[in-house]
């Protein structure tokens, strides 16, 4: 279908208005380079605003999560809340004059080699299907900033249609109030799964947590010092694998033997798994104590569902009134970026960190480093510097 209108972008086209898109647009603005930021939602950082639970806080100390050029307010706590982080992002956008074009769902982006330009098509989701407003944005540069958590992962289970209770993804979960007094099966044992179970306990629900795979659990702090700060410090002097060994030893010292609770540690270290596979270690904020007390029951993988619960891989049955899938998210870049092999089928740059931020023909990526907000900031600064140099060369020859 032909585009309803065509828009020439005098600068980069940035897809995504989360922390990655905002930070690169701000860094570009600081260097005098205009940009157009597109997002399918109706707000900045829609993952944080629309798809996270109420009790969420940043898992790392705030100074590791700042975007380029703007620290957190001095009165913020060490681990800002969800609302505080959203307020920070909105203030960041306002400070740098970043005004995303919302309700623009990018359906394709393709490089036109003959013209030397990127053609990005977007549907106006606010217009509705009948209006079918399609805009084609054309520009010299394309920055992919949709991030690692663009789409929900919803696994299929045998017998799921037979289960009598509600089945929801953690992106729909806000608080445990709606589950008070109910038996809830939480599928997934990452940070979200652990925190949801903890929140359910706080609301007098009865959670069981499915722990199918091995997982690293670390204390969020050790003797008042953030575990992540310890890791960053050690990495200045020691190789990653040795730091991993130290972290695992410290975790055992502070948290005890978790295998007795049904939680197995992977053979590869927590930092190695985070960097190579994006598997974030769990930072414990109280869930382990509730597991030890019996408030949270650990169960193995699910074989199938039945009307009143699930049959587990060890043959046991667990009763449940509701199921929450804390099964994570994935990148959606392969769905809309066409004619480029810069990204893998999994939606990550083929070239690993720290060199995966730049492709060919004016293609860039921000926020796919598997290193959280610090990786976002690192990418944003490098991308903005590179585009600014090309921008200056282009404008000086006019």
C-alpha positions in Angstrom: 0.0 0.0 0.0 1.3 3.5 -0.9 2.2 5.8 2.0 -0.4 8.4 2.9 2.4 10.9 3.2 6.2 11.1 2.9 8.3 13.0 5.4 11.9 14.0 4.8 14.0 13.8 8.0 16.8 16.3 8.2 18.9 14.1 10.4 18.7 10.6 11.9 15.5 8.6 12.2 15.4 7.1 15.6 13.1 4.1 16.2 12.2 3.8 19.9 11.4 6.4 22.6 12.7 4.4 25.6 15.9 5.2 27.4 18.0 4.3 24.3 16.1 6.5 21.9 15.9 9.4 24.3 19.6 9.3 25.1 20.8 9.2 21.5 18.4 11.9 20.5 19.6 14.0 23.4 23.3 13.4 22.6 22.6 14.4 19.0 20.8 17.5 20.0 23.7 18.5 22.3 25.9 18.3 19.1 23.5 20.4 17.0 22.1 17.5 15.1 18.3 17.3 14.8 16.5 13.9 14.7 13.0 12.4 14.5 12.1 9.8 17.2 9.3 7.4 16.4 7.5 5.1 18.9 4.5 2.9 18.6 3.3 3.8 22.1 1.7 7.1 23.3 4.4 7.9 25.9 8.2 7.7 26.5 9.5 4.5 28.0 6.3 2.6 27.5 7.9 -0.6 28.9 8.4 1.2 32.2 5.1 3.1 32.2 2.7 0.4 30.8 4.3 -3.0 31.4 5.9 -3.1 34.8 4.7 -3.8 38.3 4.1 -1.1 40.9 6.8 -2.1 43.3 9.6 -2.1 40.7 12.8 -0.2 41.5 16.0 0.0 39.6 18.1 -3.0 40.4 21.4 -1.2 40.3 22.5 1.9 42.2 21.3 5.1 40.5 24.7 6.3 39.3 25.0 3.2 37.1 21.7 4.1 35.4 22.0 7.7 34.5 21.6 8.8 30.9 24.3 11.0 29.3 24.5 14.6 30.5 22.0 14.4 33.3 22.4 12.9 36.8 19.4 11.8 38.9 18.1 14.4 41.4 20.0 14.5 44.6 17.0 13.6 46.7 16.5 10.3 44.9 17.2 7.1 46.8 20.0 4.8 45.9 17.5 2.6 44.0 14.9 4.9 42.4 11.3 3.7 42.1 9.5 3.1 38.9 7.7 6.4 39.2 10.9 8.3 40.0 12.7 6.7 37.0 9.8 7.6 34.6 9.8 11.2 36.0 13.6 11.3 35.4 13.1 10.2 31.8 10.4 12.7 31.1 12.5 15.5 32.6 15.4 14.3 30.5 13.4 14.5 27.3 12.2 17.9 28.2 15.6 19.2 29.1 17.0 18.2 25.7 13.9 19.1 23.7 13.3 15.5 22.6 9.7 15.3 21.3 9.0 11.8 20.0 6.3 11.2 17.4 4.0 8.8 19.2 1.6 6.2 17.9 4.0 5.5 15.0 4.4 1.7 14.7 7.3 1.1 12.4 6.4 -1.8 10.0 9.5 -1.7 7.8 12.8 0.0 7.4 14.9 -0.6 4.3 18.0 1.1 2.8 17.5 2.5 -0.7 21.0 2.0 -2.2 20.1 3.9 -5.4 19.2 7.0 -3.4 21.6 6.5 -0.5 18.7 6.9 2.0 16.7 4.9 4.5 13.0 4.5 4.0 11.0 3.8 7.2 7.3 3.1 7.0 5.1 3.6 10.0 1.4 3.0 10.7 -0.4 5.6 12.8 -2.0 3.3 15.4 -4.0 6.2 16.9 -5.9 6.6 13.6 -7.4 3.1 13.7 -7.5 0.4 11.0 -10.2 2.2 8.9 -8.1 5.4 8.5 -5.0 3.4 7.6 -2.6 6.4 7.8 0.9 5.3 6.6 3.9 7.6 6.8 7.2 7.0 5.0 10.1 8.7 6.7 13.1 9.2 4.6 16.6 10.1 5.9 20.3 9.6 5.7 20.7 7.7 9.0 18.7 5.1 10.9 19.2 4.4 14.6 17.6 1.2 16.0 16.7 1.9 19.6 13.8 -0.4 20.3 15.8 -2.4 22.8 16.1 -5.9 24.1 12.6 -6.0 25.6 10.2 -5.0 22.8 7.9 -8.1 22.7 6.7 -10.5 25.4 7.8 -14.1 25.4 4.7 -16.3 25.9 5.6 -20.0 25.8 3.1 -22.6 24.9 2.2 -25.4 27.3 0.3 -28.6 26.8 -3.2 -28.4 28.3 -3.0 -24.6 28.8 -6.5 -24.3 27.3 -7.8 -26.7 30.0 -6.7 -24.5 32.9 -9.7 -22.9 34.5 -8.0 -19.8 36.0 -6.5 -16.6 34.4 -3.1 -16.8 32.6 -1.3 -13.5 32.2 2.1 -12.3 31.3 4.1 -10.4 34.0 3.8 -7.3 31.8 0.1 -7.2 32.9 0.9 -7.6 36.6 0.7 -4.5 38.7 0.3 -5.7 42.3 -0.7 -8.8 44.3 -3.9 -7.2 45.6 -6.0 -9.0 43.0 -4.5 -12.3 44.0 -5.1 -12.0 47.8 -5.7 -15.5 49.2 -5.2 -17.3 45.9 -2.7 -19.9 44.8 -0.6 -18.4 42.1 1.9 -20.3 39.9 4.6 -18.0 38.7 6.5 -19.4 35.7 10.1 -18.0 35.7 12.7 -17.3 38.3 14.5 -14.2 37.1 14.3 -10.8 38.8 10.7 -10.3 37.7 9.6 -13.8 38.9 11.3 -13.4 42.2 9.9 -9.9 42.9 6.4 -10.9 41.8 6.5 -13.8 44.2 7.7 -11.5 47.0 4.9 -9.0 46.2 2.3 -11.8 46.2 3.5 -12.8 49.7 3.1 -9.2 50.8 -0.5 -9.4 49.7 -1.2 -12.7 51.4 -1.3 -14.8 48.2 0.2 -18.3 48.0 2.9 -18.3 45.3 4.7 -21.3 43.8 7.6 -20.4 41.5 8.7 -22.6 38.6 12.5 -23.0 38.5 13.2 -25.0 35.4 16.7 -23.8 34.6 19.8 -23.0 36.7 20.1 -19.4 37.8 22.6 -17.1 39.5 21.2 -15.4 42.6 23.4 -12.7 44.2 22.8 -10.5 47.2 21.9 -7.0 46.0 24.3 -5.6 48.6 27.1 -7.0 50.7 27.8 -5.2 54.0 26.1 -2.1 52.6 28.0 -2.1 49.3 26.1 -2.9 46.1 27.3 -6.2 44.6 27.4 -4.6 41.1 29.8 -1.9 42.5 32.0 -4.6 43.8 32.0 -6.4 40.5 32.8 -3.2 38.6 35.7 -2.5 41.0 37.2 -6.0 40.7 37.0 -5.9 36.9 39.4 -3.0 36.9 42.1 -5.3 38.1 41.1 -8.9 37.4 39.9 -11.0 34.5 36.1 -11.6 34.2 36.2 -15.3 35.0 38.1 -14.7 38.2 35.6 -12.0 39.2 32.8 -14.4 38.5 34.4 -17.0 40.8 34.7 -14.4 43.5 31.1 -13.3 43.1 29.9 -16.9 43.4 31.9 -17.5 46.5 30.6 -14.3 48.1 27.1 -15.2 47.1 27.5 -18.6 48.8 28.9 -16.9 51.9 26.0 -14.3 52.2 23.1 -16.4 50.8 24.1 -20.0 51.7 23.6 -23.2 49.7 20.7 -22.5 47.4 20.6 -26.0 46.0 18.9 -27.0 49.2 16.1 -24.7 48.2 15.8 -26.1 44.7 17.9 -23.4 43.0 20.9 -24.6 41.0 23.7 -22.3 39.9 24.9 -22.4 36.2 28.4 -23.7 35.5 29.3 -20.4 33.8 29.7 -17.3 35.8 27.0 -14.6 36.3 28.9 -11.8 34.4 29.9 -14.2 31.6 26.3 -15.3 31.1 25.0 -11.7 31.2 27.5 -10.6 28.6 27.2 -13.5 26.2 23.6 -14.6 26.5 21.9 -11.7 28.2 20.9 -13.8 31.3 20.8 -11.3 34.1 21.6 -12.6 37.6 18.9 -12.3 40.2 19.6 -9.7 42.8 17.9 -10.8 46.0 15.8 -8.2 47.8 14.0 -10.6 50.1 12.6 -13.5 48.1 15.1 -16.0 49.4 13.9 -15.4 53.0 10.3 -16.1 52.0 11.4 -19.3 50.1 13.2 -20.5 53.3 10.2 -19.7 55.4 8.0 -21.7 53.0 5.9 -18.7 51.9 7.2 -19.3 48.4 7.3 -22.9 47.1 9.9 -23.8 44.5 8.7 -26.3 41.9 10.4 -27.8 38.8 9.3 -27.4 35.2 5.7 -27.8 33.9 4.8 -30.9 31.9 1.2 -29.9 31.3 -1.7 -28.0 32.7 -5.0 -29.3 33.9 -8.2 -27.6 35.1 -7.0 -26.9 38.6 -3.3 -26.5 38.2 -0.2 -28.1 36.6 1.5 -31.4 36.5 5.3 -31.0 37.0 8.1 -32.8 35.2 8.7 -34.9 38.4 5.2 -36.2 38.3 3.8 -34.0 41.2 0.8 -31.9 40.8 0.5 -28.3 42.1 -2.8 -26.6 42.5 -3.2 -23.1 41.2 -6.0 -20.5 40.9 -4.0 -18.3 38.5 -0.8 -18.4 36.4 1.7 -15.5 35.8 4.2 -15.9 33.1 7.4 -14.2 34.2 9.1 -15.4 31.0 10.7 -12.2 29.8 10.9 -10.3 26.5 12.7 -10.4 23.2 13.9 -8.0 20.5 11.6 -7.4 17.5 14.1 -5.8 15.1 14.0 -8.8 12.6 10.3 -8.2 12.1 10.7 -4.7 10.6 14.4 -4.1 9.6 14.6 -5.4 6.0 17.5 -6.2 3.7 20.2 -6.0 6.4 22.2 -8.7 8.1 23.5 -6.3 10.8 21.2 -8.0 13.3 20.9 -11.7 14.0 17.6 -13.6 13.9 17.5 -13.1 17.6 17.5 -9.3 17.1 21.0 -8.5 18.4 23.9 -7.0 16.4 26.1 -9.7 15.0 29.2 -7.8 16.1 29.5 -8.2 19.9 30.0 -5.4 22.5 31.7 -2.9 22.4 31.6 -2.7 18.6 28.0 -3.5 17.8 26.7 0.0 17.6 27.6 0.8 14.0 26.5 -1.0 10.8 26.8 0.0 7.2 25.1 2.7 5.1 24.2 4.9 8.1 22.7 2.1 10.3 23.3 2.3 14.0 22.0 0.5 17.1 21.6 1.7 20.7 20.6 -0.5 23.7 21.5 -4.0 22.5 24.7 -4.5 24.6 23.1 -6.8 27.2 24.6 -4.3 29.8 21.6 -2.4 30.9 21.4 1.4 31.1 25.1 1.8 31.3 25.4 0.1 27.9 22.7 2.3 26.5 24.6 5.4 27.5 27.8 4.1 26.1 26.2 3.4 22.7 24.3 6.7 22.6 27.5 8.7 23.1 29.4 6.8 20.4 26.5 6.9 17.9 25.9 10.6 18.4 29.6 11.4 17.9 29.8 9.4 14.7 26.7 10.9 13.2 27.7 14.4 14.2 31.0 14.1 12.3 29.1 13.0 9.2 26.6 15.7 9.7 29.3 18.4 9.9 30.9 17.1 6.8 27.6 17.1 5.0 26.5 20.6 6.1 30.0 22.2 5.4 29.9 21.1 1.8 26.5 22.7 1.1 
